[in-house]
Amino acid sequence: ATPSTPERDFWIRIMRQIDDDVDLDRARSGRPCEMESMSLEELKAEKLCVQRGLLSMERRHGRPSTSEGKDVTRRLYNGYREIKTRIQEVEEGRSRLDSGLHMKEVGPESLSCGGSAEGTSKSASLGELEVQLGNATRLKKELRRVLKMFEVEFERKMGRKVGKGDRGEMEEKYDEYKKVKSSIKLMTRLLGERK
């Protein structure tokens, strides 16, 4: 075990305070503890919360300059960078999906009557289609996890399942999920035709 010193103990106390603040913020907003389970909005809220803790620490005590201070605080700095990277990955995945599929145009109507989304996908190469399908599948999983968490929390609070009229601000996510599912169906069909 690493020996305890006043310097190390000082930074450990500060890290615990920041951890407690982040945990409290998560509990208040209903964010999960695991980053993999967070939606894009939750990741952004987590980043903001950790950033506030780091800035507050640096304002009061400066950045750690000793090896002990750096050793203790490294976890938090690395965690902050990890959140930023995850946000970037999710956003890039979404923008690739949007630009590759024109998500606004993808819906049941484009599947049944050959709308412009089908034209876009048909003109894509087999490799591009597979990449788009991979991105769409990842986005679908993320959306499904967010919606499931909303539904579980709603049922816990209200004692009943979510009805259409209960969706509120989550309506957009339900629509997005429906569109992504439709686009996956379309791309799977197109890939099947080409193979």
C-alpha positions in Angstrom: 0.0 0.0 0.0 1.2 3.6 -0.7 2.3 5.2 2.6 0.1 8.0 3.9 1.5 11.5 3.9 -0.1 14.9 4.7 0.2 15.9 1.0 -1.4 12.6 -0.2 -4.2 12.8 2.4 -4.9 16.4 1.5 -5.6 15.5 -2.2 -7.5 12.3 -1.2 -9.9 14.5 0.8 -10.4 16.8 -2.1 -11.0 13.9 -4.5 -13.5 12.4 -2.1 -15.4 15.7 -2.0 -15.5 15.9 -5.8 -16.6 12.2 -6.0 -19.4 12.9 -3.5 -20.6 16.0 -5.4 -20.7 14.0 -8.7 -22.6 11.1 -7.0 -25.1 13.6 -5.6 -25.6 15.2 -8.9 -26.1 11.8 -10.6 -28.6 10.8 -7.9 -30.6 14.1 -8.3 -30.7 13.9 -12.1 -31.2 10.1 -12.3 -28.0 9.5 -14.3 -26.5 6.0 -14.2 -23.1 5.4 -12.7 -21.7 3.6 -15.7 -20.7 5.8 -18.6 -21.7 3.0 -21.1 -25.3 3.3 -19.9 -25.4 7.1 -20.3 -27.2 8.9 -23.2 -25.5 11.7 -25.0 -27.3 14.3 -22.8 -26.3 12.4 -19.6 -22.7 12.2 -20.8 -22.7 16.0 -21.3 -24.2 16.6 -17.8 -21.6 14.2 -16.3 -18.8 16.1 -18.1 -20.1 19.5 -16.9 -20.3 18.2 -13.3 -16.8 16.7 -13.3 -15.5 19.9 -15.0 -17.0 22.0 -12.2 -15.3 19.9 -9.6 -11.9 20.2 -11.3 -12.2 23.9 -11.9 -13.3 24.5 -8.3 -10.3 22.4 -7.1 -7.9 24.3 -9.3 -9.2 27.7 -8.3 -8.8 26.9 -4.6 -5.7 24.9 -4.6 -4.1 25.1 -8.0 -3.2 22.1 -10.1 -1.3 19.5 -8.2 2.4 20.0 -8.7 3.9 17.2 -6.6 4.1 13.6 -7.7 1.8 12.6 -4.8 -0.8 15.2 -5.8 -0.7 14.2 -9.4 -0.9 10.5 -8.5 -4.0 11.0 -6.5 -5.8 13.3 -8.9 -4.8 11.4 -12.1 -8.0 9.2 -11.9 -10.3 12.3 -12.1 -8.4 14.0 -14.9 -8.3 10.7 -16.9 -12.0 10.2 -16.2 -12.8 13.7 -17.5 -10.8 13.0 -20.7 -12.6 9.6 -21.1 -16.1 11.3 -20.9 -15.0 13.9 -23.5 -13.8 11.1 -25.8 -17.1 9.2 -25.3 -19.2 12.3 -26.1 -17.1 12.8 -29.3 -17.6 9.1 -30.3 -21.3 9.3 -29.8 -21.6 12.6 -31.7 -19.4 11.4 -34.6 -21.5 8.2 -34.8 -24.7 10.2 -35.0 -23.4 12.7 -37.5 -22.0 9.9 -39.7 -25.3 8.3 -39.5 -27.2 11.5 -40.3 -25.0 12.3 -43.3 -24.9 8.8 -44.6 -28.6 8.1 -44.3 -30.3 11.4 -44.2 -32.2 10.3 -41.1 -34.8 13.0 -41.5 -35.9 11.2 -44.7 -35.8 7.7 -43.4 -39.2 6.5 -42.3 -41.8 3.8 -43.1 -42.8 5.7 -46.2 -39.4 5.5 -47.7 -39.4 1.8 -47.2 -42.7 1.2 -48.8 -42.6 3.6 -51.8 -38.9 3.9 -52.4 -38.2 7.4 -51.1 -34.9 9.3 -51.3 -33.3 7.5 -48.4 -33.5 4.3 -50.4 -31.9 6.0 -53.3 -29.1 7.2 -51.1 -28.5 3.7 -49.7 -28.8 2.0 -53.1 -26.0 4.3 -54.5 -23.7 3.5 -51.5 -21.0 0.8 -51.9 -21.3 -2.5 -50.1 -18.6 -1.4 -47.6 -20.3 2.0 -47.0 -23.6 0.2 -46.4 -22.0 -2.1 -43.8 -20.4 0.9 -42.0 -23.8 2.7 -42.0 -25.5 -0.4 -40.7 -23.0 -0.8 -37.9 -23.4 2.9 -36.9 -27.2 2.6 -37.0 -27.2 -0.6 -34.9 -25.0 1.1 -32.3 -27.3 4.2 -32.2 -30.4 1.9 -31.9 -28.8 0.1 -28.9 -28.0 3.4 -27.2 -31.5 4.8 -27.8 -33.1 1.5 -26.7 -31.1 1.7 -23.4 -32.2 5.3 -22.8 -35.8 4.5 -23.5 -35.7 1.4 -21.3 -34.3 3.4 -18.4 -37.0 6.0 -18.9 -39.7 3.3 -18.9 -38.4 1.5 -15.8 -38.1 4.8 -13.9 -41.6 5.8 -15.0 -43.1 2.5 -13.9 -41.3 2.7 -10.6 -42.7 6.2 -9.9 -46.2 5.8 -11.4 -46.9 2.1 -10.8 -47.9 1.6 -14.5 -46.4 1.3 -17.9 -45.6 4.3 -20.1 -48.5 5.3 -22.4 -48.2 7.4 -25.6 -49.4 10.5 -23.7 -46.7 10.0 -21.0 -43.7 10.3 -23.2 -43.3 14.1 -23.0 -39.8 15.3 -23.8 -38.9 11.6 -24.6 -41.2 11.6 -27.7 -38.3 12.8 -29.9 -36.2 9.8 -28.7 -39.1 7.4 -29.5 -39.4 8.9 -33.0 -35.6 8.7 -33.5 -35.6 5.1 -32.4 -38.5 4.3 -34.9 -36.5 5.9 -37.7 -33.3 4.1 -36.9 -35.2 0.8 -36.8 -36.7 1.5 -40.2 -33.3 2.4 -41.7 -31.7 -0.8 -40.3 -34.5 -2.8 -41.9 -33.9 -1.0 -45.2 -30.1 -1.4 -45.1 -30.4 -5.1 -44.1 -32.7 -5.7 -47.1 -30.3 -3.9 -49.5 -27.3 -5.8 -48.2 -29.2 -9.0 -48.6 -30.0 -8.1 -52.3 -26.3 -7.3 -53.0 -24.8 -10.5 -51.4 
